[in-house]
């Protein structure tokens, strides 16, 4: 079909055709510039560390109905370390509740003032460190400061101060809630699909063996955890939390049987894994020779695409895979059974909860995940 030019003001265009979607995302100069986040090693190591702390908290309890809140905390901790170089000790929901003062409410004005003051403080500290050549390990904040201070190409202007604060806000919001909601959806899907947990765990154990978490490597282990990444892709195919001001019908394009088959409405992560023909394998095992199947351009919109491709794509993928590997190598999760309920009935109840209890607030999310408590057990 012919290319479509979309105006930036007051024209709403709804499209679901994969080719048209890809053309829209290719509009490079029609969209403002963004800062790339590439420091994946920090994301990997922090996600592994925090995920193991979360797992210790969850497995110390008979059941967990605060997973969504705990996953937001996990995502926030990874973001604060990779974004601003700040690490914090993980506390579960109930631990934070017990430690919090009786009255922690404050007005919108006071809340906003705290945010603005700390944004300015973080920026000024990093700017001074950069001038003195004392910047710490590279993170999102150091990248922003370098982008504003180092103008190696005279034809390109550095980031303005307002652009830096805008990027800080976007990074905090987009890098926090989107990943946390995706974790919540995925965890509930996995709890309702023990066979897929086994499928994922098989890959994790094959790739990581019995190595301690501090020995896990982004460069050598992340590329081998394709099934973990497939869980993320499949979850986002059906429940992407990211809103858009261009009304490409992601739900239609991402579930069109033309591209995804007759089971396009089912949650099946294996659709993203291409298994080898056993007769064609010359080295390694079948698991070693599996390949990740990249969706056709325009049919998968979880991170947008083209000039509007999400700068946090790799960040979120590394975080998700690291957390999956941490949670599911040695443990499995399932729904808490109600009185006289069978395991199969509990799994169907969780799937129904996902379908009927999901709605957009600021982002698409499960509204009441606490209604389906989960229980962890060793494999």
N, C-alpha and C positions, 0 to 999 in steps of 0.2 A: 504494500500500500504506500501512497505518497507520504513524504515527511510532513509532520504537523508542527507548526510554530505556536507555542502557547504564550499568550500575553501574561505579564506579571501582575496585572490589575483587573479585578472585577470580571474575569471570564473563567467560568468553571467548565472544565472539559473532563468527561468520564471516559476512560478507555480501558479495555481489558485485553486488546490484541497485543501479543508479545512483541511484534515488530514495532508497533507504535510506541509502546512503553520504552523500548530500548532507544528509539529515536529521541524521545523526550529527554531521557537521562543524558544524552550525548551533548546537550546544549551547553557547551563549555563556558563561553563568556556571558551567557545569560544569567549565571549564578555567581554569588560572591565567593571569594577565596576562603579557604579554611586551612587550618594547621594540621599537619600529619602527625600521628602518634605512632612511633616506631619502636619504642623501648620495650620490646616484648619480654626480654629476659627478666626484668623486674616484675612484670605482671605474672609471669609463670611462677617464679619463686615465692612471691607473696601469696598468690592464690593457693599454692600447695600448702604453705604454712598455715594460713587462716582456715582452709578447708579441713585440715586435720584437727585444728582446735574446735571447729564446729562439730566435727564428727565425735570427738571426745565428749562434748557437751550433750549431744543427742543420744549417744549410746549409754550415757550415765542415767538416763531417764526411762521409765517403763513405757512411755509413749510421748509423742511430740505433737503438739497442736500449734506451735509457734514457728514452724519452719519458714513461712513467708517472711516474718519479721527477722528471723535469724539470717536468712539469705540476703535481705537488704543490708544488714550489718556487714556480712561477708563482702558483698559487692562494694560497700562504702569503704571498708578497710583496704581492699585492693586498689581502689581508685585513689585514696589518699596517699598511699605509698608510691604508686606509679605516677600519679599526677603531681604530687607536691612534696614527695620525699619524707612523708610523715607516717610512721608505723604506730599502731595502737594495739593493746591487748584485747582479744575478743572476749566479750561477755554475752552470754545468752540472754534471751528476753527476760526470763524470770530473775536472772542475776542483776540485770540493769534495773528492773523494777524494785528489787530489794534495796539497791544502793542509791536510788534516786531520792531527792528530798520530797517532802510531802506535797509541796506546791511548786511545780516547775513551769507553769504557764507564764507567758509574757505576751505583751501586745505586739501587733504587727510591726509597729514603728520600732520597738526595741529589738525585735528579731532581725528586721532589715538592717538596723544600725550595726548589729554584731556582724552580720554577713559582710557588709561593706567595709567595715573597719578591718576585718581580718583579710579580705581580698587585697586591700591596699597594703597591709602589713606584709603579707606573703610576697606580693609583687616587688615591693621596695627592698625587702631582704634579699631576694634573688637578684635583683638588679645591681645592688651594691656588691654582692658576691661575684657577679659576672665581671664588673668593672675591675675588681681586685684580683681576678683570675682564680677565685676560690670556690667556684661552683661545685656542688657535690655531684653524685652520679646523675647522669642525664635522665630527666623526666619531662613530663608535659610542661611544667612551669619553666624549666631551664630552656626548653625549646621555644616557648613564647618569648622569653627575654632575648634569646639569641636572634629571633626573627625581628625583634624591634631594634636591636642594637647593631647587628651586623648587616650592613647593606653592601654586600660584595658585588652585586649587580646594580649599577647606577640606574638602570632602566626600571628597576622594581623598587617601589617604596616599601619601607619596613612597616611592620604592624603598628598601628596607632595605639595609644593607651586605652581608648575606648574599645578598640577591637580586642585587646588583651583581656579586659574585664569581661567582655561579651563571651570570649572563648572559655574563660574560667567558669562562667555561669553555665554555659552549654555543656562543658565537660562534666561538671558536677551533676547536672540534671540528667543528661542523656547517658552518661557513663555509669550512672548509679541505678536508677529505677528500671531502665530497659533490661539490663542484664539480670537484675534481681527477679523481675516478673517472669523472664524466660526460664530461670532456674526453677521457679515455683511450678510453672506449667510442666516442665520436663520431669521434675521429681514426682509429681502426681501421676503423670503418664507412666513412668517407670514402676511406680508402686502398683499400678493396675495391670502391668504387663510383665510378670516375672520372667517369661521366656525371653523378652528383650533384655532384661537385666542380665540373664545368663549369657546372652549373645555379646553384650558389651563387656561383661566381666571376663569372658574368654580372651578377648583382645587385650584388655588391660594386663591380665596375668601373663600373657604371652610377651607383651612389649616390656613390662617392668620387672617381671619375675619377683624375686623376694628382696629386691634392693630397697634400702631405706629411702624415704622421700628426699632427703638432702642430696641423694645421688641421682635423682631424676634430671634429665637434660632436655631443655627446650629444643635444641638443635637436632638431637638424635631420637628423642622419644615422642615429641609432639607429632611429627609426620607419620608415625606408626599408629597413632590413636585415631584412625579414620572413623571407626564406629562411634566413638564419643562425639566427634564432630557431626556425624550423621544425625545423632539424637538432637543436637542443637538445630541443624538445618530443618529437620522434619517438624520440630516443635514450632519454629518460626514460620514454616510454610503455612501452618494452620492458625497460629496465634501470634502474629507479629505485633509487638507493642508500639511500634513507631508510627506516629501520626504523620500526615503529609498534607501540604497545601495544594498539591497537584493531584487531582482525584483519579489517579490510575487505579483501576479496580484490582488491587492486589489480591483480594479474596477470590475473585473470579479467575484471574490469571494463575494464581497459585494452586487452584483446585480444578482447573479445566481438564476433563478426562482426555482431551486431545493431546495434552502434554504429560499428564501424570497417570493415565490409565484409569480403568474402571473403579479402582479402589482409592481414588484421589481424595476422598473425604476421611479415609482411615489414617491413623497415626502409625506409620511403618518406616522407621529409620533406615531399614535395609535398602530402601529404594535409592539411597544415595551411595550405595556400595556396589561396585562392579566386581564380581567374583571371577577368578580366572578359570579357563578350561584346564582341568587337571592334567590333560595330556600335553599341555603347552608349557608346564612348569619345568624349568631346567635347574633352578637354584632356589633354596629356601622352602618354606611351607606354604600352603594355600593362603594362610593369614598374611604372610609376608608379601604375597603377590596381589592382594586385594588393592583396588584403586578407588579413589573417591570420584564419584560421578558428578561433575559440575553441571548444574541446571542450564537449560537453553536460555540464552540471553532474552530478557524480557518476561520470563515466566516465573521468576523468583525475585521478590522485591524486599526481602527482610532488611537489607542494608542499602537499598536503592541501587544505583549503578551509574556508570559514566561519570560525568562531571559532578553529579550529586552523590557519588558513592560515599558511604559513611566513613569518616576518618577513623572511627573506632572499631572498624570491622575486625582487624587482626587482634586488637586489644581484647575484644569480647570473645573471640574464638579461642585465644590462648587461655584466658581466664576460665572459660567454660570447660575446656578439655582438661585443664589442670584440676579443677574441682571434681569433675566426673571421675578421673583416675583416682583421686584421693578418697572419694566416698565409696566407690564400688569395687575396689580391688579385693578387699577383705570382708566387706559387709553387704547386706542386701536390705531393702526396705519394702514394707507392705502396709496396707491399711489395717487399722485396729478393727477387729471384728466386733460387731454388736451382738447382743444376746440372740442366740439361735440363728446367726448369720453364717453362711458358708463362705469360704475364701473367694469362690467365684462370684457370689452375690456382692461381696465387699468390693471386688474389683470393678464390677459393673456400676456400683454406686459411685465410686470415685470418677469413673469416666462420665457418668451423668452429671456429676457436680461440675466437672470441667466445662462441659457443654452448656449447662443451664445457668451457671453462676459466673460467667465471664462477661465483662462489659467494660467499655472505656470510661475511665475516670479522667485523670490526666493522660494515662496510657491504658491500653487494653490490659486487664489483669483479672485474676480470680478475686472475686469480692469477699468470699468467706472461706478461704482455704482451711481455716481452723475447724470447720465442720467435718473435715475428714482427717482426724489424727492419724499419724503414721508411727510405725514401730520398726526399730532397727534390730537386726540379728546378725551374728557372725555366720559367714558361709560355712 
